[in-house]
Amino acid sequence: MTFIPRSAETRQRIVKATAEVFNKKGVSGTSIKDLETATGMTRGSIYGNFENKDSLTVAVFDFNAELKRTLLNNEAGRHQRFKDKLLAHVLLHLPSAKTPFTPGGCPFMNTTIEADDTNELLRDKAGKGLNLWTNDIIAIIEQGIKAKEFKPETDAAGTAIHIISLIEGASLFARSTQNMEYVNRLLDLAKKVINDISLS
């Protein structure tokens, strides 16, 4: 029998209300009590809109991943120069930027770490989300090469992976050591990668 949620509006409200708790505690660490507290709803009301915890988890991941991608692409889209578009992806991750990503760290990293050997659907979603982000940066670099803003020999894919690895490394240090000096140094290195491929 096909599950039919009671209300699309309520479903979205539940996703928004539980986005932070899932991103901070993960799937296994999030209890039904956590969900009830976050939403102000009963278990029955929550699961009247989601078939089970797994389906809610997937919807929350999609929300968190899309929020991150939208914030990054919208900020990049505000700039004309491709160098500034790339820098936007780095600068929005600076602690001082106070970018309204979902609190709790990068959803791609959080989800991958938890789901790697336990939830193939979520691991796959995290991988696809990371690939989308990588492709967004590759596209900026390739366009910058065509516009003669970046060096023609630039390895677009390799550079994109390098930038994202430094950003994700900064997120790891932020969450584990809480040492902002390391975070800022890693993000400075990401900025240097961009400066190094720029012709001006």
LOBA-42071 format. One line per 4 residues: number of its first residue (from 1); their letters; for each residue x, y, z of C-alpha. Coordinates in steps of 0.02 Angstrom, whole numbers, plus 50000, padded with zeros to 5 digits. Example, Ala and Ser with C-alpha at 12.3 -4.5 7.8 and 13.67 -1.06 7.14 Angstrom:
<pts>
1) as) 50615:49775:50390 | 50684:49947:50357
</pts>
This chain:
<pts>
1) mtfi) 50000:50000:50000 | 50067:50170:49950 | 50100:50291:50093 | 50011:50458:50070
5) prsa) 50065:50601:50185 | 49926:50700:50266 | 49989:50872:50218 | 50131:50934:50108
9) etrq) 50137:51096:50208 | 50150:51005:50374 | 50279:50887:50301 | 50389:51033:50251
13) rivk) 50367:51113:50423 | 50426:50952:50505 | 50579:50945:50391 | 50628:51125:50432
17) atae) 50600:51099:50618 | 50707:50941:50627 | 50845:50993:50505 | 50962:51054:50643
21) vfnk) 50936:50909:50762 | 50971:50779:50627 | 51124:50875:50565 | 51194:50885:50741
25) kgvs) 51145:50716:50813 | 51135:50608:50658 | 51007:50475:50622 | 51053:50355:50761
29) gtsi) 51073:50494:50890 | 50905:50575:50854 | 50763:50505:50961 | 50576:50522:50937
33) kdle) 50579:50635:51091 | 50701:50748:50999 | 50583:50754:50851 | 50433:50792:50961
37) tatg) 50527:50930:51049 | 50590:51008:50887 | 50419:51005:50802 | 50302:51026:50949
41) mtrg) 50206:50879:50876 | 50166:50704:50934 | 50243:50547:50861 | 50078:50507:50777
45) siyg) 50069:50678:50694 | 50249:50664:50633 | 50227:50490:50562 | 50061:50537:50486
49) nfen) 50167:50638:50365 | 50317:50522:50350 | 50312:50335:50329 | 50453:50309:50454
53) kdsl) 50610:50389:50525 | 50712:50341:50371 | 50597:50435:50253 | 50604:50588:50366
57) tvav) 50793:50575:50373 | 50807:50573:50183 | 50692:50725:50168 | 50794:50818:50298
61) fdfn) 50958:50778:50210 | 50886:50841:50045 | 50832:51002:50132 | 51001:51032:50214
65) aelk) 51099:50991:50056 | 50990:51102:49947 | 51002:51246:50072 | 51192:51238:50068
69) rtll) 51198:51230:49879 | 51073:51372:49859 | 51166:51487:49979 | 51331:51454:49890
73) nnea) 51264:51473:49714 | 51161:51628:49754 | 51313:51715:49827 | 51423:51661:49681
77) grhq) 51289:51725:49563 | 51303:51900:49635 | 51478:51920:49562 | 51533:51954:49384
81) rfkd) 51713:51894:49394 | 51737:51706:49399 | 51874:51726:49529 | 51749:51810:49645
85) klla) 51621:51674:49610 | 51748:51544:49667 | 51799:51646:49818 | 51617:51656:49870
89) hvll) 51616:51467:49896 | 51763:51487:50016 | 51716:51649:50103 | 51542:51590:50151
93) hlps) 51626:51454:50255 | 51726:51577:50360 | 51663:51577:50541 | 51651:51767:50531
97) aktp) 51532:51755:50382 | 51392:51685:50491 | 51315:51603:50338 | 51145:51527:50381
101) ftpg) 51193:51349:50339 | 51101:51221:50446 | 51194:51220:50614 | 51299:51067:50651
105) gcpf) 51425:51064:50511 | 51425:51011:50329 | 51280:50890:50292 | 51387:50799:50162
109) mntt) 51523:50761:50287 | 51406:50723:50432 | 51298:50606:50330 | 51444:50517:50246
113) iead) 51531:50483:50412 | 51374:50409:50489 | 51301:50320:50338 | 51461:50253:50259
117) dtne) 51435:50073:50318 | 51258:50083:50386 | 51141:50168:50262 | 51178:50151:50077
121) llrd) 51036:50267:50024 | 51100:50411:50130 | 51282:50378:50083 | 51232:50384:49900
125) kagk) 51135:50546:49925 | 51283:50626:50014 | 51398:50571:49873 | 51282:50642:49740
129) glnl) 51265:50805:49836 | 51454:50821:49848 | 51469:50785:49662 | 51344:50923:49624
133) wtnd) 51446:51046:49725 | 51605:50989:49638 | 51523:51009:49468 | 51463:51184:49514
137) iiai) 51643:51235:49550 | 51710:51147:49396 | 51586:51246:49290 | 51646:51411:49364
141) ieqg) 51828:51365:49331 | 51794:51309:49152 | 51698:51469:49118 | 51840:51569:49195
145) ikak) 51965:51483:49081 | 51860:51526:48928 | 51846:51706:48989 | 52036:51710:49008
149) efkp) 52022:51745:49195 | 52107:51580:49240 | 52264:51500:49173 | 52225:51394:49019
153) etda) 52318:51243:49088 | 52212:51239:49247 | 52147:51066:49292 | 51966:51114:49327
157) agta) 51915:50951:49412 | 52075:50937:49512 | 52063:51117:49570 | 51880:51098:49619
161) ihii) 51920:50943:49722 | 52067:51034:49803 | 51957:51182:49853 | 51818:51074:49923
165) slie) 51942:50963:50017 | 52013:51117:50104 | 51839:51182:50147 | 51785:51013:50214
169) gasl) 51949:50998:50308 | 51912:51165:50389 | 51741:51100:50439 | 51821:50945:50516
173) fars) 51943:51049:50618 | 51804:51167:50671 | 51696:51025:50735 | 51835:50922:50814
177) tqnm) 51965:51043:50883 | 51862:51204:50884 | 52026:51289:50842 | 51978:51433:50729
181) eyvn) 52161:51468:50688 | 52170:51303:50595 | 52002:51334:50513 | 52055:51504:50448
185) rlld) 52224:51438:50389 | 52140:51301:50288 | 52019:51424:50210 | 52164:51541:50172
189) lakk) 52245:51396:50079 | 52085:51374:49979 | 52092:51559:49933 | 52274:51536:49881
193) vind) 52225:51394:49764 | 52105:51516:49678 | 52234:51656:49672 | 52362:51536:49598
197) isls) 52254:51494:49447 | 52203:51675:49417 | 52282:51781:49281 | 52246:51943:49372
</pts>
